[in-house]
Amino acid sequence: MYSAKTVMHKGLECIELSCDSYSAIVAHTLGGNVLRLRQTQKNVEVFRFNAEKPIDEIADSIEIWGLPTMYFPNRLDNGVLKASDYTYHLPVNEKAPFNNTLHGFLHRRPYKIESLESESCAKCTISYLYDENDEYFEFLPIKFKATLELSLDENGLLHKFTLENLSERKMPISVATHTTINAPFVDGARQEDIRLKAQIGKKCELDTRCLPTENLLELTDYDREYIEGTKQPVLKVVDNEMYLAESMELDGKKFHGIYAEDIASKIRIEYEISDEYGFWIFWNQQGFEGYFCPEPMSAMINSPNLAMDKSQTGYREIDPAQSFSAWQRFSVK
């Protein structure tokens, strides 16, 4: 049985999606953030969640709670965005010594509910119209519509993000989610029992300001722990490790994604992404905050400003009236 309805969560109107095995809380007015995803039968808390944390405190640091969806994600050097037809200068919101534009603005905008469905799945469609009414428009005058479709069924949560260019300019495209995985994610488990497996290609070298040097590095033994599935993603520092994302075989099928496993219970979170996401960044806020972030990105950090070929950086642009979509799926096995 499926359900999709509005509810009050910590005093904030949200959308609750539920089925027999999963439940989710979507904060549509906080950038469409999926504040909570729970597998009810296996007692798994997928995303970073704290029942006691006030919603105002979560909103103040919404980048590190739940599943925030970002445009233009991560860092732009000194706020500069060099598109093919214009150079934009965005507000610098990351303090010295970094001096970058960080994470864009869309994850803090209020989306509107377009529809709630509960027939073949529990689903909500929410959207945000970005135009001259947004205070950011003076810096990035490109009208567009952002749409999030979130569907929940026995296979887990499907997240589809679409950007539609409503302007007369080319629209720069780089998207990501700052995915926060709870640690531990199994109720009563131990953080030290979590292992992360990711099929990665070369490592993207970053400088002291967390910007790409444009060097692609061969993997070290440390890096290959991701491929071997032996990487412990918490209780140690994992700091902005960016890699090319490759596919693996899982259960006899191609799988473009990663999975995190609790080795004591053998319960795992499978996190599949569409091919548009060509990069992973791994980060854990020094490792002792009860979560870690496997972040899929459609393009490298600072991608529009790099001298590398766009086929390497993942940066793209869409023409007027065109759209871009990418999806992700979370399942507990």
C-alpha positions as a Markdown table, in Angstrom:
| # | Residue | x | y | z |
|---|---|---|---|---|
| 1 | Met | 0.0 | 0.0 | 0.0 |
| 2 | Tyr | 1.4 | 3.4 | -1.0 |
| 3 | Ser | 0.8 | 6.8 | 0.6 |
| 4 | Ala | 1.9 | 10.3 | -0.4 |
| 5 | Lys | 0.6 | 13.2 | 1.7 |
| 6 | Thr | 1.6 | 16.5 | 3.4 |
| 7 | Val | 2.5 | 16.3 | 7.1 |
| 8 | Met | 4.0 | 18.5 | 9.8 |
| 9 | His | 7.6 | 17.5 | 10.6 |
| 10 | Lys | 9.2 | 19.4 | 13.5 |
| 11 | Gly | 6.8 | 22.3 | 12.7 |
| 12 | Leu | 7.6 | 22.4 | 9.0 |
| 13 | Glu | 5.2 | 21.3 | 6.3 |
| 14 | Cys | 6.8 | 18.3 | 4.5 |
| 15 | Ile | 5.7 | 15.5 | 2.2 |
| 16 | Glu | 5.6 | 12.0 | 3.6 |
| 17 | Leu | 6.0 | 9.1 | 1.2 |
| 18 | Ser | 5.5 | 5.5 | 2.5 |
| 19 | Cys | 5.0 | 1.9 | 1.4 |
| 20 | Asp | 5.2 | -1.4 | 3.3 |
| 21 | Ser | 9.0 | -1.4 | 3.5 |
| 22 | Tyr | 10.2 | 2.3 | 3.3 |
| 23 | Ser | 9.2 | 5.7 | 4.5 |
| 24 | Ala | 10.6 | 9.1 | 3.5 |
| 25 | Ile | 10.2 | 12.8 | 4.6 |
| 26 | Val | 10.7 | 15.4 | 1.8 |
| 27 | Ala | 11.2 | 19.0 | 2.8 |
| 28 | His | 9.9 | 20.7 | -0.3 |
| 29 | Thr | 10.4 | 24.2 | 1.1 |
| 30 | Leu | 14.0 | 23.4 | 1.9 |
| 31 | Gly | 15.3 | 22.7 | -1.6 |
| 32 | Gly | 13.4 | 19.4 | -1.9 |
| 33 | Asn | 15.7 | 17.8 | 0.6 |
| 34 | Val | 14.9 | 14.2 | 1.6 |
| 35 | Leu | 15.3 | 14.7 | 5.3 |
| 36 | Arg | 14.7 | 11.1 | 6.1 |
| 37 | Leu | 14.7 | 7.7 | 4.3 |
| 38 | Arg | 14.1 | 4.7 | 6.5 |
| 39 | Gln | 13.8 | 1.0 | 5.6 |
| 40 | Thr | 11.2 | 0.0 | 8.2 |
| 41 | Gln | 11.7 | -3.8 | 8.0 |
| 42 | Lys | 15.5 | -3.9 | 8.4 |
| 43 | Asn | 15.7 | -0.8 | 10.7 |
| 44 | Val | 17.9 | 1.1 | 8.4 |
| 45 | Glu | 18.3 | 4.9 | 8.6 |
| 46 | Val | 19.7 | 5.7 | 5.2 |
| 47 | Phe | 20.4 | 9.4 | 5.5 |
| 48 | Arg | 21.9 | 11.5 | 8.3 |
| 49 | Phe | 19.0 | 12.0 | 10.7 |
| 50 | Asn | 18.5 | 13.2 | 14.3 |
| 51 | Ala | 15.0 | 13.2 | 15.7 |
| 52 | Glu | 16.0 | 15.7 | 18.4 |
| 53 | Lys | 17.6 | 18.3 | 16.2 |
| 54 | Pro | 15.4 | 21.4 | 15.7 |
| 55 | Ile | 14.4 | 22.1 | 12.1 |
| 56 | Asp | 15.9 | 25.6 | 12.3 |
| 57 | Glu | 19.3 | 24.2 | 13.0 |
| 58 | Ile | 19.0 | 21.7 | 10.2 |
| 59 | Ala | 17.9 | 24.5 | 7.8 |
| 60 | Asp | 21.0 | 26.5 | 8.8 |
| 61 | Ser | 23.3 | 23.7 | 7.6 |
| 62 | Ile | 21.0 | 22.0 | 5.1 |
| 63 | Glu | 24.0 | 20.9 | 3.0 |
| 64 | Ile | 25.0 | 18.2 | 5.6 |
| 65 | Trp | 21.5 | 16.7 | 6.4 |
| 66 | Gly | 19.5 | 14.3 | 4.4 |
| 67 | Leu | 19.8 | 14.4 | 0.6 |
| 68 | Pro | 20.3 | 18.0 | -0.7 |
| 69 | Thr | 20.2 | 18.5 | -4.4 |
| 70 | Met | 22.6 | 21.1 | -5.8 |
| 71 | Tyr | 23.1 | 23.4 | -8.7 |
| 72 | Phe | 25.9 | 24.7 | -9.4 |
| 73 | Pro | 27.6 | 22.2 | -6.9 |
| 74 | Asn | 30.9 | 22.4 | -5.1 |
| 75 | Arg | 33.4 | 25.1 | -6.0 |
| 76 | Leu | 33.8 | 27.8 | -8.6 |
| 77 | Asp | 37.2 | 29.6 | -8.6 |
| 78 | Asn | 36.7 | 33.1 | -7.1 |
| 79 | Gly | 33.0 | 32.9 | -8.2 |
| 80 | Val | 33.8 | 32.9 | -11.9 |
| 81 | Leu | 31.7 | 30.8 | -14.2 |
| 82 | Lys | 32.9 | 30.8 | -17.8 |
| 83 | Ala | 30.1 | 29.7 | -20.1 |
| 84 | Ser | 30.6 | 29.5 | -23.9 |
| 85 | Asp | 28.5 | 32.7 | -24.4 |
| 86 | Tyr | 29.0 | 34.7 | -21.2 |
| 87 | Thr | 31.2 | 35.0 | -18.1 |
| 88 | Tyr | 29.3 | 35.1 | -14.8 |
| 89 | His | 30.6 | 36.5 | -11.5 |
| 90 | Leu | 28.8 | 34.8 | -8.6 |
| 91 | Pro | 29.0 | 35.7 | -4.9 |
| 92 | Val | 31.9 | 34.3 | -3.1 |
| 93 | Asn | 30.6 | 32.5 | 0.0 |
| 94 | Glu | 33.6 | 30.4 | 1.0 |
| 95 | Lys | 36.0 | 32.3 | 3.3 |
| 96 | Ala | 39.8 | 32.7 | 2.8 |
| 97 | Pro | 42.0 | 30.9 | 1.9 |
| 98 | Phe | 39.5 | 29.3 | -0.4 |
| 99 | Asn | 37.6 | 32.3 | -1.8 |
| 100 | Asn | 35.2 | 30.3 | -3.9 |
| 101 | Thr | 31.5 | 30.1 | -4.7 |
| 102 | Leu | 30.4 | 27.0 | -2.9 |
| 103 | His | 27.4 | 24.8 | -3.6 |
| 104 | Gly | 25.2 | 27.3 | -5.4 |
| 105 | Phe | 21.8 | 28.3 | -4.2 |
| 106 | Leu | 19.1 | 25.9 | -5.4 |
| 107 | His | 19.3 | 23.6 | -2.3 |
| 108 | Arg | 17.9 | 26.4 | -0.2 |
| 109 | Arg | 15.0 | 27.4 | -2.4 |
| 110 | Pro | 11.3 | 26.6 | -1.7 |
| 111 | Tyr | 9.9 | 24.1 | -4.2 |
| 112 | Lys | 6.2 | 24.0 | -4.9 |
| 113 | Ile | 4.2 | 20.8 | -4.9 |
| 114 | Glu | 3.0 | 19.9 | -8.4 |
| 115 | Ser | 1.5 | 16.5 | -7.6 |
| 116 | Leu | 1.2 | 13.7 | -5.1 |
| 117 | Glu | 0.5 | 10.1 | -6.3 |
| 118 | Ser | -0.1 | 6.8 | -4.5 |
| 119 | Glu | -1.2 | 4.3 | -7.1 |
| 120 | Ser | 1.8 | 2.3 | -8.5 |
| 121 | Cys | 4.2 | 3.9 | -6.0 |
| 122 | Ala | 4.3 | 6.8 | -3.5 |
| 123 | Lys | 5.4 | 9.8 | -5.6 |
| 124 | Cys | 5.8 | 13.5 | -5.3 |
| 125 | Thr | 6.7 | 16.0 | -8.1 |
| 126 | Ile | 7.9 | 19.3 | -6.9 |
| 127 | Ser | 9.4 | 22.3 | -8.8 |
| 128 | Tyr | 11.1 | 25.7 | -8.4 |
| 129 | Leu | 10.9 | 28.4 | -11.1 |
| 130 | Tyr | 14.1 | 30.4 | -11.1 |
| 131 | Asp | 13.6 | 33.9 | -12.6 |
| 132 | Glu | 14.0 | 37.6 | -11.9 |
| 133 | Asn | 12.1 | 37.2 | -8.6 |
| 134 | Asp | 15.1 | 35.3 | -7.1 |
| 135 | Glu | 17.7 | 37.5 | -5.5 |
| 136 | Tyr | 20.4 | 35.4 | -7.2 |
| 137 | Phe | 19.2 | 36.3 | -10.7 |
| 138 | Glu | 21.3 | 39.5 | -10.8 |
| 139 | Phe | 24.4 | 37.2 | -10.8 |
| 140 | Leu | 23.0 | 34.4 | -13.0 |
| 141 | Pro | 20.3 | 35.8 | -15.2 |
| 142 | Ile | 19.2 | 32.5 | -16.8 |
| 143 | Lys | 15.6 | 31.6 | -16.3 |
| 144 | Phe | 15.0 | 27.9 | -15.7 |
| 145 | Lys | 12.7 | 25.4 | -14.0 |
| 146 | Ala | 14.0 | 22.8 | -11.6 |
| 147 | Thr | 11.9 | 19.7 | -11.1 |
| 148 | Leu | 12.3 | 16.9 | -8.6 |
| 149 | Glu | 10.4 | 13.6 | -8.9 |
| 150 | Leu | 10.8 | 11.4 | -5.9 |
| 151 | Ser | 9.3 | 7.9 | -6.1 |
| 152 | Leu | 9.1 | 5.3 | -3.3 |
| 153 | Asp | 8.3 | 1.6 | -3.6 |
| 154 | Glu | 9.6 | -1.8 | -2.5 |
| 155 | Asn | 12.7 | -1.2 | -4.6 |
| 156 | Gly | 13.6 | 2.0 | -2.6 |
| 157 | Leu | 13.7 | 5.6 | -3.5 |
| 158 | Leu | 14.1 | 7.0 | -7.0 |
| 159 | His | 15.3 | 10.6 | -7.3 |
| 160 | Lys | 15.0 | 12.3 | -10.7 |
| 161 | Phe | 16.3 | 15.8 | -11.2 |
| 162 | Thr | 15.5 | 17.9 | -14.3 |
| 163 | Leu | 16.6 | 21.4 | -15.3 |
| 164 | Glu | 14.7 | 23.1 | -18.2 |
| 165 | Asn | 16.3 | 26.1 | -19.8 |
| 166 | Leu | 13.6 | 28.9 | -20.1 |
| 167 | Ser | 16.0 | 31.6 | -21.1 |
| 168 | Glu | 17.5 | 32.8 | -24.4 |
| 169 | Arg | 21.0 | 31.9 | -23.2 |
| 170 | Lys | 22.9 | 28.7 | -23.0 |
| 171 | Met | 22.5 | 27.2 | -19.5 |
| 172 | Pro | 25.6 | 25.8 | -17.8 |
| 173 | Ile | 25.0 | 22.3 | -16.4 |
| 174 | Ser | 26.7 | 20.7 | -13.4 |
| 175 | Val | 24.5 | 19.0 | -10.8 |
| 176 | Ala | 25.1 | 16.9 | -7.7 |
| 177 | Thr | 23.7 | 15.7 | -4.4 |
| 178 | His | 25.5 | 16.2 | -1.2 |
| 179 | Thr | 24.4 | 12.7 | -0.1 |
| 180 | Thr | 24.7 | 12.1 | 3.7 |
| 181 | Ile | 24.7 | 8.5 | 4.7 |
| 182 | Asn | 24.0 | 7.8 | 8.4 |
| 183 | Ala | 26.8 | 6.1 | 10.4 |
| 184 | Pro | 25.9 | 3.6 | 11.6 |
| 185 | Phe | 22.9 | 3.2 | 9.2 |
| 186 | Val | 21.7 | 0.0 | 10.9 |
| 187 | Asp | 20.0 | 0.6 | 14.3 |
| 188 | Gly | 22.3 | -0.5 | 17.0 |
| 189 | Ala | 25.3 | -1.3 | 14.7 |
| 190 | Arg | 28.8 | 0.0 | 15.0 |
| 191 | Gln | 30.4 | 2.7 | 12.8 |
| 192 | Glu | 33.6 | 0.7 | 12.6 |
| 193 | Asp | 31.7 | -2.1 | 10.8 |
| 194 | Ile | 30.8 | 0.1 | 7.8 |
| 195 | Arg | 32.6 | -0.6 | 4.5 |
| 196 | Leu | 32.3 | 1.3 | 1.2 |
| 197 | Lys | 32.7 | -0.2 | -2.3 |
| 198 | Ala | 33.0 | 2.1 | -5.3 |
| 199 | Gln | 34.3 | 1.3 | -8.8 |
| 200 | Ile | 36.5 | 4.3 | -9.5 |
| 201 | Gly | 38.9 | 5.4 | -12.2 |
| 202 | Lys | 41.7 | 7.9 | -11.9 |
| 203 | Lys | 41.8 | 10.4 | -9.1 |
| 204 | Cys | 41.4 | 14.1 | -9.8 |
| 205 | Glu | 44.2 | 16.0 | -8.0 |
| 206 | Leu | 43.0 | 19.0 | -6.0 |
| 207 | Asp | 45.1 | 22.0 | -4.9 |
| 208 | Thr | 45.0 | 23.7 | -1.5 |
| 209 | Arg | 41.8 | 25.5 | -2.4 |
| 210 | Cys | 40.1 | 22.2 | -3.3 |
| 211 | Leu | 40.2 | 23.1 | -7.0 |
| 212 | Pro | 41.4 | 20.6 | -9.7 |
| 213 | Thr | 44.9 | 21.0 | -10.9 |
| 214 | Glu | 43.8 | 19.2 | -14.1 |
| 215 | Asn | 46.1 | 16.3 | -13.3 |
| 216 | Leu | 44.6 | 12.8 | -13.3 |
| 217 | Leu | 46.5 | 10.5 | -10.9 |
| 218 | Glu | 46.9 | 6.8 | -11.0 |
| 219 | Leu | 45.3 | 5.0 | -8.0 |
| 220 | Thr | 47.3 | 4.2 | -4.9 |
| 221 | Asp | 46.8 | 1.3 | -2.5 |
| 222 | Tyr | 44.7 | 3.7 | -0.4 |
| 223 | Asp | 42.5 | 4.6 | -3.3 |
| 224 | Arg | 42.1 | 0.9 | -4.3 |
| 225 | Glu | 40.4 | 0.2 | -1.0 |
| 226 | Tyr | 37.2 | 1.7 | -2.6 |
| 227 | Ile | 37.4 | -0.8 | -5.5 |
| 228 | Glu | 38.1 | -3.7 | -3.1 |
| 229 | Gly | 35.2 | -2.8 | -0.8 |
| 230 | Thr | 37.5 | -2.4 | 2.2 |
| 231 | Lys | 37.2 | 1.3 | 2.6 |
| 232 | Gln | 36.1 | 2.4 | 6.1 |
| 233 | Pro | 34.4 | 5.8 | 5.4 |
| 234 | Val | 34.1 | 7.1 | 9.0 |
| 235 | Leu | 36.3 | 7.4 | 12.1 |
| 236 | Lys | 39.1 | 8.7 | 10.0 |
| 237 | Val | 39.4 | 11.8 | 7.7 |
| 238 | Val | 38.1 | 11.5 | 4.2 |
| 239 | Asp | 38.5 | 15.0 | 2.7 |
| 240 | Asn | 37.3 | 15.9 | -0.8 |
| 241 | Glu | 38.6 | 12.8 | -2.6 |
| 242 | Met | 37.4 | 13.1 | -6.3 |
| 243 | Tyr | 37.5 | 10.3 | -8.8 |
| 244 | Leu | 36.2 | 9.3 | -12.2 |
| 245 | Ala | 33.1 | 7.2 | -11.6 |
| 246 | Glu | 33.1 | 3.8 | -13.3 |
| 247 | Ser | 30.6 | 0.9 | -13.4 |
| 248 | Met | 30.9 | -2.5 | -11.6 |
| 249 | Glu | 29.0 | -5.8 | -11.8 |
| 250 | Leu | 26.5 | -6.4 | -9.0 |
| 251 | Asp | 24.3 | -9.4 | -8.8 |
| 252 | Gly | 25.2 | -10.3 | -12.4 |
| 253 | Lys | 24.2 | -6.9 | -13.8 |
| 254 | Lys | 26.0 | -3.6 | -14.7 |
| 255 | Phe | 25.8 | -1.3 | -11.7 |
| 256 | His | 26.8 | 2.4 | -12.0 |
| 257 | Gly | 27.0 | 3.3 | -8.3 |
| 258 | Ile | 28.4 | 2.4 | -4.9 |
| 259 | Tyr | 27.3 | 0.4 | -1.9 |
| 260 | Ala | 27.9 | 0.7 | 1.8 |
| 261 | Glu | 27.7 | -2.5 | 3.9 |
| 262 | Asp | 27.5 | -3.2 | 7.6 |
| 263 | Ile | 29.8 | -6.2 | 7.7 |
| 264 | Ala | 28.3 | -7.5 | 11.0 |
| 265 | Ser | 24.7 | -7.8 | 9.7 |
| 266 | Lys | 25.5 | -8.0 | 6.0 |
| 267 | Ile | 22.9 | -5.3 | 5.4 |
| 268 | Arg | 23.9 | -2.9 | 2.7 |
| 269 | Ile | 22.7 | 0.3 | 1.1 |
| 270 | Glu | 22.9 | 0.2 | -2.7 |
| 271 | Tyr | 23.3 | 3.6 | -4.3 |
| 272 | Glu | 22.8 | 3.5 | -8.1 |
| 273 | Ile | 23.3 | 6.6 | -10.3 |
| 274 | Ser | 22.6 | 7.3 | -13.9 |
| 275 | Asp | 25.4 | 7.7 | -16.4 |
| 276 | Glu | 25.2 | 11.5 | -16.4 |
| 277 | Tyr | 27.0 | 11.3 | -13.0 |
| 278 | Gly | 30.6 | 10.8 | -14.1 |
| 279 | Phe | 32.4 | 11.6 | -10.8 |
| 280 | Trp | 32.4 | 10.8 | -7.2 |
| 281 | Ile | 33.6 | 12.9 | -4.3 |
| 282 | Phe | 34.0 | 11.3 | -0.9 |
| 283 | Trp | 34.0 | 13.4 | 2.3 |
| 284 | Asn | 33.1 | 13.0 | 5.9 |
| 285 | Gln | 33.6 | 16.2 | 7.9 |
| 286 | Gln | 36.7 | 14.9 | 9.6 |
| 287 | Gly | 35.1 | 11.5 | 10.2 |
| 288 | Phe | 33.5 | 11.7 | 13.6 |
| 289 | Glu | 30.1 | 13.4 | 13.0 |
| 290 | Gly | 28.0 | 10.3 | 12.5 |
| 291 | Tyr | 27.8 | 10.4 | 8.7 |
| 292 | Phe | 29.8 | 10.2 | 5.4 |
| 293 | Cys | 29.1 | 11.6 | 2.0 |
| 294 | Pro | 29.5 | 9.7 | -1.3 |
| 295 | Glu | 28.6 | 12.6 | -3.6 |
| 296 | Pro | 27.9 | 12.0 | -7.3 |
| 297 | Met | 28.6 | 14.9 | -9.6 |
| 298 | Ser | 27.8 | 15.3 | -13.3 |
| 299 | Ala | 31.0 | 17.4 | -13.8 |
| 300 | Met | 34.3 | 18.1 | -12.1 |
| 301 | Ile | 34.7 | 20.8 | -9.5 |
| 302 | Asn | 35.2 | 24.2 | -11.3 |
| 303 | Ser | 34.4 | 22.4 | -14.6 |
| 304 | Pro | 33.4 | 25.4 | -16.7 |
| 305 | Asn | 36.7 | 27.2 | -16.0 |
| 306 | Leu | 39.1 | 24.3 | -16.6 |
| 307 | Ala | 41.3 | 24.1 | -19.7 |
| 308 | Met | 40.6 | 20.3 | -20.1 |
| 309 | Asp | 38.3 | 19.1 | -22.8 |
| 310 | Lys | 34.6 | 19.0 | -21.8 |
| 311 | Ser | 34.5 | 15.3 | -22.5 |
| 312 | Gln | 36.9 | 14.9 | -19.6 |
| 313 | Thr | 35.3 | 17.4 | -17.2 |
| 314 | Gly | 31.7 | 16.5 | -17.7 |
| 315 | Tyr | 30.7 | 20.1 | -18.1 |
| 316 | Arg | 27.9 | 20.7 | -20.6 |
| 317 | Glu | 25.4 | 23.4 | -21.6 |
| 318 | Ile | 21.9 | 23.2 | -22.8 |
| 319 | Asp | 20.3 | 25.5 | -25.4 |
| 320 | Pro | 17.1 | 27.4 | -24.9 |
| 321 | Ala | 14.0 | 25.2 | -24.5 |
| 322 | Gln | 16.2 | 22.1 | -23.8 |
| 323 | Ser | 16.3 | 20.1 | -20.6 |
| 324 | Phe | 18.8 | 17.9 | -18.7 |
| 325 | Ser | 17.8 | 15.0 | -16.4 |
| 326 | Ala | 19.7 | 12.6 | -14.2 |
| 327 | Trp | 18.5 | 10.0 | -11.6 |
| 328 | Gln | 19.6 | 8.1 | -8.5 |
| 329 | Arg | 18.2 | 5.2 | -6.7 |
| 330 | Phe | 18.7 | 4.1 | -3.0 |
| 331 | Ser | 17.9 | 0.5 | -2.0 |
| 332 | Val | 18.5 | -1.5 | 1.2 |
| 333 | Lys | 19.4 | -5.2 | 0.7 |
